[in-house]
Amino acid sequence: MKRIFQYILLIVFVNSMTGLLAQEDFWMDANPERRERLKTLRIWKMTEFLDLSSEQSTAFFPKLKDFEKYIRSKQKKQRELIQEITEKINESDYSPKRSDVKKLTHQLAEIEKDIITQKEEFINDLSTVLTPEQQVQYIVFENRFRRNLMKTLNQQARQKRLNQERRRK
């Protein structure tokens, strides 16, 4: 039963973190001041939501930073693979073979497996810093923060489109 619970938590965590971390293009392209404010807000809200002690914060945030750095490096590899295949596709004489598709699929799957393995290790390692309740709260926080961030970004994009349409009229 405990193992099932761990897998359920892992699935929820993977879904929540992947979405947030996949927004790296947003984080990289955003105004540096805005990006810094969002990171600060996230840390502040996370600290408050998890009710972290100063000792927990001191141990937790370096682990989180290392974890996110690892995930970003893997996502960078994914983007590089996609960029490489995009460049090949744009070559006029390129004709993909089944072996190319198989190789690319395998490479991308291996990266995803590495990410999932690292996420599982990260979750398990949190038990050295956080209580089980805080671990679950962390998973919930990441999911909510990502969802709220995406909702806000979508609203901003929708508002921007509406404003552009109004100016055209």
C-alpha positions as CSV (number, residue, x, y, z in Angstrom):
1,M,0.0,0.0,0.0
2,K,2.9,2.4,0.9
3,R,4.5,1.7,-2.5
4,I,1.2,2.5,-4.4
5,F,1.0,5.7,-2.5
6,Q,4.5,6.6,-3.4
7,Y,3.8,5.9,-7.1
8,I,0.7,8.0,-7.0
9,L,2.7,10.9,-5.5
10,L,5.3,10.4,-8.1
11,I,2.8,10.6,-10.9
12,V,1.3,13.8,-9.5
13,F,4.7,15.3,-8.9
14,V,5.9,14.5,-12.4
15,N,2.8,16.1,-13.9
16,S,3.1,19.2,-11.8
17,M,6.8,19.7,-12.2
18,T,7.1,18.9,-15.8
19,G,4.6,21.6,-16.7
20,L,6.3,24.2,-14.6
21,L,9.8,23.4,-15.7
22,A,8.8,23.1,-19.3
23,Q,8.1,26.8,-19.2
24,E,11.9,27.5,-19.2
25,D,11.4,29.4,-22.5
26,F,9.1,31.7,-20.6
27,W,11.6,32.1,-17.8
28,M,14.5,32.7,-20.2
29,D,12.6,35.1,-22.4
30,A,10.9,37.1,-19.6
31,N,12.1,40.4,-18.5
32,P,14.9,39.7,-16.0
33,E,13.3,41.9,-13.4
34,R,9.9,40.1,-13.8
35,R,11.7,36.7,-13.8
36,E,13.4,37.5,-10.5
37,R,10.1,38.7,-9.0
38,L,8.4,35.5,-10.0
39,K,11.2,33.4,-8.5
40,T,11.1,35.4,-5.3
41,L,7.4,35.1,-5.1
42,R,7.5,31.3,-5.7
43,I,10.1,30.9,-2.9
44,W,8.2,33.1,-0.5
45,K,4.9,31.4,-1.2
46,M,6.5,27.9,-1.0
47,T,8.1,28.8,2.3
48,E,4.8,30.0,3.7
49,F,2.7,27.2,2.3
50,L,5.1,24.5,3.6
51,D,5.6,26.3,6.8
52,L,9.3,25.7,6.6
53,S,11.6,26.4,9.5
54,S,14.8,28.2,8.9
55,E,16.7,24.9,9.2
56,Q,14.4,23.3,6.7
57,S,14.8,26.2,4.3
58,T,18.5,26.1,4.5
59,A,18.5,22.4,3.6
60,F,15.5,22.3,1.2
61,F,16.2,25.2,-1.2
62,P,19.7,24.1,-2.3
63,K,18.3,20.6,-3.0
64,L,15.5,22.2,-5.0
65,K,18.0,24.4,-6.9
66,D,20.2,21.4,-7.8
67,F,17.1,19.4,-8.9
68,E,15.8,22.1,-11.1
69,K,19.3,22.7,-12.6
70,Y,19.5,19.0,-13.5
71,I,16.0,19.1,-15.1
72,R,16.8,22.2,-17.1
73,S,20.0,20.5,-18.4
74,K,18.0,17.5,-19.6
75,Q,15.3,19.8,-21.1
76,K,18.1,21.6,-22.9
77,K,19.3,18.3,-24.4
78,Q,15.7,17.7,-25.5
79,R,15.6,21.1,-27.2
80,E,18.9,20.5,-28.9
81,L,17.8,17.1,-30.3
82,I,14.6,18.7,-31.6
83,Q,16.6,21.6,-33.1
84,E,19.0,19.1,-34.7
85,I,16.1,17.2,-36.4
86,T,14.4,20.5,-37.3
87,E,17.5,21.6,-39.2
88,K,17.7,18.3,-41.0
89,I,14.1,18.5,-42.0
90,N,14.7,22.0,-43.4
91,E,17.4,20.6,-45.7
92,S,16.0,20.0,-49.1
93,D,17.7,16.7,-49.7
94,Y,16.8,15.2,-46.3
95,S,14.5,12.2,-46.2
96,P,14.0,10.7,-42.8
97,K,14.4,7.0,-42.4
98,R,12.7,4.7,-40.0
99,S,16.1,4.3,-38.2
100,D,16.2,8.1,-37.8
101,V,12.8,8.1,-36.1
102,K,13.6,5.2,-34.0
103,K,16.9,6.8,-32.9
104,L,15.3,10.1,-32.1
105,T,12.5,8.5,-30.2
106,H,14.9,6.4,-28.2
107,Q,17.1,9.4,-27.3
108,L,14.1,11.5,-26.2
109,A,12.7,8.6,-24.2
110,E,16.0,8.1,-22.5
111,I,16.1,11.8,-21.5
112,E,12.5,11.4,-20.1
113,K,13.5,8.3,-18.2
114,D,16.4,10.2,-16.7
115,I,14.1,13.1,-15.7
116,I,11.6,10.7,-14.1
117,T,14.4,8.9,-12.2
118,Q,15.8,12.1,-10.9
119,K,12.3,13.3,-9.8
120,E,11.8,10.1,-7.9
121,E,15.1,10.4,-6.2
122,F,14.4,14.1,-5.4
123,I,11.0,13.2,-3.8
124,N,12.6,10.4,-1.8
125,D,15.4,12.7,-0.7
126,L,12.9,15.3,0.5
127,S,12.2,12.9,3.4
128,T,15.5,13.9,5.0
129,V,14.3,17.6,5.1
130,L,10.5,17.7,5.1
131,T,7.9,15.9,7.1
132,P,5.6,13.6,5.1
133,E,2.9,16.2,5.4
134,Q,5.2,18.9,4.0
135,Q,6.3,16.6,1.1
136,V,2.6,16.2,0.1
137,Q,2.1,19.9,0.5
138,Y,5.1,20.6,-1.7
139,I,3.6,18.4,-4.5
140,V,0.3,20.3,-4.1
141,F,2.1,23.7,-4.1
142,E,4.0,23.0,-7.3
143,N,0.8,21.9,-9.0
144,R,-1.1,24.9,-7.9
145,F,1.7,27.4,-8.6
146,R,2.1,26.0,-12.1
147,R,-1.6,26.1,-12.8
148,N,-2.0,29.6,-11.5
149,L,1.0,30.8,-13.4
150,M,-0.3,29.3,-16.6
151,K,-3.7,30.8,-16.0
152,T,-2.2,34.2,-15.5
153,L,0.0,34.0,-18.6
154,N,-3.0,32.8,-20.7
155,Q,-5.1,35.7,-19.4
156,Q,-2.3,38.1,-20.2
157,A,-1.9,36.7,-23.7
158,R,-5.7,36.8,-24.2
159,Q,-5.8,40.4,-23.0
160,K,-2.9,41.4,-25.3
161,R,-4.7,39.8,-28.3
162,L,-7.9,41.7,-27.4
163,N,-6.1,45.0,-27.2
164,Q,-4.4,44.4,-30.5
165,E,-7.7,43.6,-32.1
166,R,-9.3,46.8,-30.7
167,R,-6.4,48.9,-32.0
168,R,-6.9,47.5,-35.5
169,K,-10.6,48.6,-35.6
